[in-house]
Amino acid sequence: MNVKELIARRVSKELKDGDVVNLGIGLPTMVANYIPKDLDITFQSENGFVGLGPAPEEGKEDKDLVNAGGQPVTTVDGAAFFDSATSFGIIRGGHVDVTVLGALQVDEKGNLANWMVPGKMVPGMGGAMDLVVGAKKVIIAMTHTAKGKAKILKECTLPLTAKGQVNMIVTEMGVIEVTEKGLLLTELNPEYTIEDVKKATEAELMIANNLKKMEV
């Protein structure tokens, strides 16, 4: 199992029957591939539909059916399409239970930077600014470091997407909850030690008394 698959599998275990879920572009879209068939999860895409299914088989892509990141997707029975205003009404109205997003940086206060690196041309923040404040739970799915540099910081240095909105961080090393007292490691991938995680994390990291093996 590769790193991205491991992260996506673990995130999928956070979703509950009946949830309405929005998946950000990149790694988070993989979460839809690992939902148990007995769970009724409705995936919403901010470009205008609900009923997002798993990635299509190679060669069976529909060029007119894509998610907000322009990636080919499938739909499930009961899917519905609508305009962008309705889509963002769902998000801003608090009807999304969970959003799963990638990140460039997250800090110990739950601040998120996931849209811009200064000096690089980007089209804009997209729907992330609405999702992080509109969804009931915000899960960050990302690799723990980038080119050896920590992504979980004491304080974000990149332009913020939102302040204090992140609830959980899932990386290949473990699961971290954002609490009022700071970041709490609740699950550890047995391939790593607590010291490994601490060395890869700039922010102060508390360790749960009942630290569990990471579920995948």
N, C-alpha and C positions, 0 to 999 in steps of 0.2 A: 504494500500500500504506500503510495507516495504521500508527501507532506500535505498537499492540498486536499487529497481524498480523505486523509485522516481528520483534518480540521472540519471538512464538510460533514463527514459522518458524525462527529461529536456534536456539532451544532444541531443536526437533525433531531437529536435526542431531547433537545430543549422544547421542541414544538409539541403542542397538545391537541387532542381531538377538538375540532371546531375552530381552531385558530385561523385568523386571516393574517397572512404573512407576506411581507415585501422583501425581495432579495435584491441586493445591490449588484452592480456589474462585477465581472471577474469571478474570483473564488466563490463568493456567496451564491452565485447561480447554481453551483454544483450541489447545493443542499437539497434541491428538488429531486435529485437522483437517488436519494437514500431514505425517502419517507416510507415507513411500513405501509403496506396496502390496506391494513385495517384502520388506519388513521384518516379522518376526513379533514384535510388541510386545504384551505383555499389560498392560492398564491395570487397576489396582485402585482401588476406591472404598471409603473406610473405613466407609461406611454399610452395607456388606455384599455386595459382589460383585466378581468379576473378569470381564474381557471387555468393558470399556467401549469403546464405539465413538464415532464423530464425532457432532457435534450433529445432531439430527433436522432434516429440512426443515420449513419453516414450514407449519403446518397438519397435520403428521404426528406431533406430540408425543404421548407416552403419559403421562398424568398420574400413573400409578403407577410410572413408571420415571424416577427422578431420581438425581443424584449427591449427594454429601455436602452440597453447598451448596443443594440443592433445585432445581437446574436440570434441565430435561428432557434426557435423553441417549438414546443407542441402545446396543444390545449387538451383539457379533459372534458368529459360530458358536462354540460351545464355552463360552459364558459360564456362570458358576455363581454361585448366590446362597447366602448363609449368614448366620449371626447375627453380631452385633457383636463378641462374644467371639472368634470365629474370625477375624474381620477384623483385630482388633488383635493377635491371636496371630501372624498373618502379618507384621504391621509390626514388632512387638517382637521377633519371632524372627529378624529380619535377612533376611527373604526378599524385601524390596523393594530393587531395584537402584538406582533413582533416584527421588527425589521432587522435584517442581517446585512451588515455593511463591511467593506474593507476599510483599511486605514493606512495612512502614512505615519501618523503618530497618535498615541493616546497617552494621557498623563494620569497621575494619581488622584486627580480631582474629577475624573470622568470627562475631561475635555477631549474633543475630537478634532483632528486635522486630517482631512482625507480628500482634499480637492485641488490644492495648488502648491507647487514648488516655485518660489520667486525666481523670475528670470525665464521661466518656461511658459510657452503659449498654451493656454487651456481654454476650452469653450465656455466654462462656467461651472458653478457648483451643482447644477442639475437639481434633482429632487431631494438630495441628501439633507439640505437645510430644513425641509418640511418633514421628512421622515423621522429625523432624530428628535424632533419636538412633538410630532403627532402620534408616533407609535407608543404603545404602552410599555414595551420593553425593547431596548437597543442592544444587540449583540454584535461585537466586532469579531470578524473572522479574518485572521491574517497570520503571516509567518511572524515569528517572535523577533527576528532581526532582519535587516536589509544590508547586504554586503558587509556583514559583521557588526553593523551599528545597531544599537538598541532602538526600538520603536516605541517601547513603553517607558515614558520619561517622567521626571519630576514635574516638568512643565513643558508643554508643547512649544516648539520654536517656529513652526509653520503657521500660516493663517488658519484660524479656527473655522470649523464648520458649525460647531455649537459648543456651549459651555455646560459642563456637568450633566450630560444626558446619557452617557454610556453606563449600562448596567453590568455587562459581562464581556470578557475578552477570552476568546478561544484561539490558542496557537498550537503548534505541534508539540510544545513542551508541557502544556497543561491548560487548566481552566482557572481564570482569575475573576473574582467578583469585585465590583467597585462598591465600597461601603462608605459610610460617613467617616470612618476612621482611616480610610485609605484602601489600598489594594490587598485582597486576601486570596492567596493561592489555595483553592479548594480541591483540585485534582491534579495529579502529577503523572505524566507519561513515564512509565517505568524505564524507558530507555535513557532517561535523564535523572540527575540527582537534584536535590533542592539547591545545592550550591551552583550547579549548572544554570538553573533558572535565575538565581540571584545575580550571577555574573552577566547574564544576557539582558538584565533588566536594570535600567538606570534608576527607576523609582524605588522607593522603600517598599518592600514586599513582606506582608505578614503571612504566616503559615497557619492554616486551619488546624485546630487540635485533632480533628477527625479527618485529616488529609486522606483522600481516596485515590485509588488507581484510576487514571483517566479512562473513561468508557469510550470504546470505539466499536 
